[in-house]
C-alpha cells in the first residue's frame, strides 16, 4: 500500500531517516560532535571543505531534527556551543557501520 507521497508504508521510516540526514555534511558534523561539545569554528576545522554558510544551514537543520543542541552562553562576546543530543547519539552505531563500510568500499574500489 502506498502513502499519499507515493512511498510504500514499510519504507516511510527509511525515507524519514534519509530526509533528516540527507546531504553531504550532516553525518560528518554529527561525527565531529560525537567527541564532545564544539564551537562553530572547531566544527568548521574538522569538517573540511564545508562553507560557513552551509555549516550554519546544516546545524540549524540538525537542531530542528533534535539531533544537535545549540547553547548560547552569556559571555562577551556571546559564546555558542553545539552538542550532540541523546537522539543524535542514537546514530553512533550507524556512524560506526558507515565508517567500516566506507573503509571496505575504499579498499574495494581503490585497491588500498
Secondary structure by P-SEA (a helix, b strand, c coil): ccccccccccaaaaaaaaaacccccaaaaaaaaccccccaaaaaaaaccccaaaaaaaaaaaaaaccbbbbbcccccbbbbbbbccccccaaaaaaaaaaaaaaaaaaaacc
